[in-house]
Amino acid sequence: MSALFDITALAGRYSVELSPDLYRQILNARENAFVICDERFSSDCEKAGIRYLPLKSIELTKSLSAVPDVISALRKMGVTRKTRLVAVGGGIVQDVAAFCAAIYMRGLEWLYVPTTLLGMVDSCIGGKSSINVNEYKNLVGTYNPPQRVIIDTQFIATLSDEQIAAGLIEAAKITFCRNSEAWQAYLAYQPSPRLTPEGFAGIIAASLAAKKWFIERDEFDQNERLLLNFGHTFGHALEGSSAYRIAHGIAVGLGILCALALGRLQNIRYESLPEVGQLQAHIRDLLGFVTDLPEALQPVTSSALFDRFASDKKHTPDRYRVVMVNSAGRTELTALPKTEDIQRQIILAFEEVLDEFRARVPVGVAS
């Protein structure tokens, strides 16, 4: 096993380990364990002879209305306070497992095996679970970190270019938000969906090291960690308005471009900031790997986007709170007054980005 580092959290320290074949080792060490997994990995659990509950990796699965079925299944399948939960899957499985581990019988030990690059570079640490309530994205949740995070890079070979691009977007966001050194270290790996699985180990370590700083400094999202919402306020609106045809990491990429568009509408001169130019170009390149993005954006309307943007839980009664890039080229949480002029700028930022990508020809698609 290759231990990257430990995370110090209020609930205790937990380890992050990265190496090929860790997944098989975890399944084989199955004493008193129960797996909650993406249904695609059901056969692995069957072969290992381990108890498991398969879940569909769709947005409805991580809704508050679906959680009681998971809780009931855990009870019927004999999960007790001494059972160790093992979550195997991407962000949806992680959200459900973390939430259920926090509330089932007042708390179970759990560990996480992320199977997506987005999970490996971002959501696997930090301890947050996010559950949807009706039309409201991530309205409820917990801070409940796992006891161990097991990152097996062999899963990357099973991912599509779009899924890899989504993970790289989150890694780009985290390192850019951390500082110039972290951002340049990330770029030095020449991040692209075309890398081999082995080539991603450095990117994963760099992204998690940057996020570790935010978590340990501000575990409960009161100050510095709020910067990691860069792209998310716009992105969540895009996810919901597309009926979740646009995946989370891809929506965050579009959201980052929307935040930069809003900054320009507020007369911030990004053209004089080289690292902002690097970020914008990199995000655009990664979004080019999403072949169905123009189609997914076609039915999305400005009014639906703004309605979802305005309902974001981070806003205050008289301010929109959005992470933007300031005139020094660094991310900061900005409070914008809820005026008609600001509303118009937000809609224009959405429209600028959507118009660009509705007209784009994705990578590898002949014009």
NORURQUI-V273814 format. One record per backbone hydrogen bond with DSSP energy under -1.0 kcal/mol. CO is the residue of the C=O (numbers start at 1). NH is the residue of the N-H. If there is no record, write none. Layout:
BEGIN
<<CO | NH> <CO | NH>>
END
This chain:
BEGIN
<<2 | 18> <5 | 16> <7 | 14> <9 | 12> <14 | 7> <15 | 149> <16 | 4> <16 | 5> <17 | 151> <19 | 22> <21 | 25> <22 | 26> <23 | 27> <24 | 28> <25 | 29> <28 | 30> <30 | 33> <32 | 84> <34 | 86> <35 | 53> <36 | 88> <37 | 55> <38 | 41> <39 | 42> <41 | 45> <42 | 46> <43 | 47> <44 | 48> <45 | 50> <51 | 35> <53 | 37> <55 | 39> <56 | 58> <58 | 61> <59 | 62> <60 | 63> <62 | 132> <63 | 66> <63 | 67> <66 | 70> <67 | 71> <68 | 72> <69 | 73> <70 | 74> <71 | 75> <72 | 76> <73 | 77> <74 | 79> <75 | 78> <80 | 83> <84 | 34> <85 | 111> <86 | 36> <87 | 113> <88 | 38> <89 | 115> <90 | 94> <91 | 95> <92 | 96> <93 | 97> <94 | 98> <95 | 99> <96 | 100> <97 | 101> <98 | 102> <99 | 103> <100 | 104> <101 | 108> <103 | 106> <104 | 107> <109 | 85> <110 | 147> <111 | 87> <112 | 150> <113 | 89> <116 | 120> <117 | 121> <118 | 122> <118 | 123> <119 | 124> <122 | 125> <127 | 144> <131 | 140> <132 | 64> <133 | 136> <136 | 133> <140 | 131> <142 | 129> <147 | 15> <148 | 112> <149 | 17> <151 | 19> <152 | 155> <153 | 156> <154 | 157> <155 | 158> <156 | 159> <160 | 164> <161 | 165> <162 | 166> <163 | 167> <164 | 168> <165 | 169> <166 | 170> <167 | 171> <168 | 172> <169 | 173> <170 | 174> <171 | 175> <172 | 176> <173 | 177> <174 | 178> <175 | 179> <179 | 183> <180 | 184> <181 | 185> <182 | 186> <183 | 187> <184 | 188> <186 | 189> <187 | 190> <192 | 195> <197 | 200> <198 | 201> <200 | 204> <201 | 205> <202 | 206> <203 | 207> <204 | 208> <205 | 209> <206 | 210> <207 | 211> <208 | 212> <209 | 213> <210 | 214> <211 | 215> <212 | 216> <213 | 217> <214 | 218> <218 | 221> <223 | 226> <224 | 227> <225 | 228> <226 | 229> <227 | 230> <229 | 232> <231 | 235> <232 | 236> <233 | 237> <234 | 238> <235 | 239> <236 | 240> <237 | 241> <238 | 242> <239 | 244> <240 | 243> <242 | 245> <247 | 251> <248 | 252> <249 | 253> <250 | 254> <251 | 255> <252 | 256> <253 | 257> <254 | 258> <255 | 259> <256 | 260> <257 | 261> <258 | 262> <259 | 263> <260 | 264> <261 | 265> <263 | 268> <264 | 267> <268 | 270> <269 | 272> <270 | 273> <273 | 277> <274 | 278> <275 | 279> <276 | 280> <277 | 281> <278 | 282> <279 | 283> <280 | 284> <281 | 285> <282 | 286> <283 | 287> <284 | 288> <286 | 289> <287 | 290> <288 | 363> <289 | 291> <290 | 293> <292 | 296> <293 | 297> <297 | 300> <301 | 305> <302 | 306> <303 | 307> <304 | 308> <305 | 309> <306 | 310> <309 | 312> <312 | 315> <318 | 338> <319 | 316> <320 | 336> <322 | 334> <324 | 332> <326 | 329> <330 | 326> <332 | 324> <334 | 322> <336 | 320> <337 | 339> <339 | 343> <340 | 344> <341 | 345> <342 | 346> <343 | 347> <344 | 348> <345 | 349> <346 | 350> <347 | 351> <348 | 352> <349 | 353> <350 | 354> <351 | 355> <352 | 356> <353 | 357> <354 | 358> <362 | 365>>
END
